[in-house]
Amino acid sequence: MGALVGLGSGLGLMLVWSAFAMPRAPRTTPRGAPVARLITRSGVSGVTPAGLLVLCLVLALAALTVVQAVSRTLPVSMAFALMAAYLPVAILRGRATRRQREFAEVWPDAVDNLASAVRAGLSLPDALSALGVHGPEALRASFTRFALDYQVTGRFGESLDLLKERLADPVGDRVVEGLRVAREVGGGDLGRLLRNLSGFLREDARTRSELESRQAWTVNGARLAVAAPWVVLLLMSFQTTVIQRYQSGGGILVLSVGALSCAGAYRLMMRIGRLPVEKRILA
C-alpha cells in the first residue's frame, strides 16, 4: 500500500513538473487567425485583432446610444448597433479586395522589371531589392522590406517567406514560389520563365477585369436591395409613435425575420454573382 501511494505521488509530481518544464507545441490554428489574416490582406499596419474588437464594440455602443436616444426603441437600437459593430470588418474586407485587385494589375509590370534586371546581369536577390525603388508604387514598400530582411539575414528563402506573408496575395504567392524554384534549381531559363509569367498574369488580369465590370451591377444591386429597408427604418426612428411598435413581440419578430432575410438574400446574390477566388499557395 505504501509503495502504491509513493508511486502515485511520484507520478503526480512528475506530471506537475512536466507541465511547467517541458516545451509546449505551438498552436497551429490560433483563435484570432482569421481576423489577423484579414488585417494582413487589407494592408493596414498597426491594427491588432484585439484593437479591431475594441473598435467594433465602441461603434456598437455609440450607435446603440444615438439610435436609442432618437427612437427610444431598444430592438431597433440593437439592430443598428450590430450593423455598426460589423462596419470595421466590412471596411477591412473591402480594402483587402481593392488591394488584391490593385496588386493583380501591377504584378505584370513588376515581373517585367524583374526580367529586365536579371537580363542586365543582376542577381535574383538584387533584382527583387531593386523593385523597392523602381517597381510599381503599390509593391515598393513590401520589396523595400524584403531588401532589408535579406540584408540583415542573408537568407533568401526566409526573406521570401516574409515577403509572402507581407503581401498576402495569391498572385504574389505564385511569383514568389516560381522565384524560389528558379533559385534552387538554377539554370539559364529564369528570363524566359519571367517573361512567360508576365504574359500569363497580364492576360489573367485583363480577363478578370472584364468579368468584374460585368458583375458590378449584380453587386451594387444586392447592396442597394439590402440597405433600402434599413434606411427606411432609420428614417422611421424619428417618428416615436410609429417606431415604438417594434418594442412588442410582433415587432421584434418582424425585425428578426427581416434581418435574417436580408442577410440570407445578400449572401445568396453575392454567391451567385461571385467570381472564382484564387487560393493562396503554401500559405
Buried (B, 14 or more C-beta within 10 A) or exposed (E): EEEEEEEEEEEEEEEEEEEEEEEEEEEEEEEEEEBBBBBBBBBBEEBEBEEBBEBBEEBBEEBBEBBBEBBBBBBBBBBBBBBBBBBBBEEBBEBBBEBBEBBBBBBBBBBBBBBBBBEEEBEBBEBBBBBBEEBBEBBBEBBBBBBBBBEEEEEBEEBBBBBBEBBBBBBBBBBBBBBBEBBEEEEEEBBEBBBBBBEEBBEBBEEBEEEEEEBEEBBEEBEEEBEEEBEEBBEBBEEEEEBBEBBEEEBBEBBEEBBEEBEEEBEEBBEEBEEEEBEBBEE
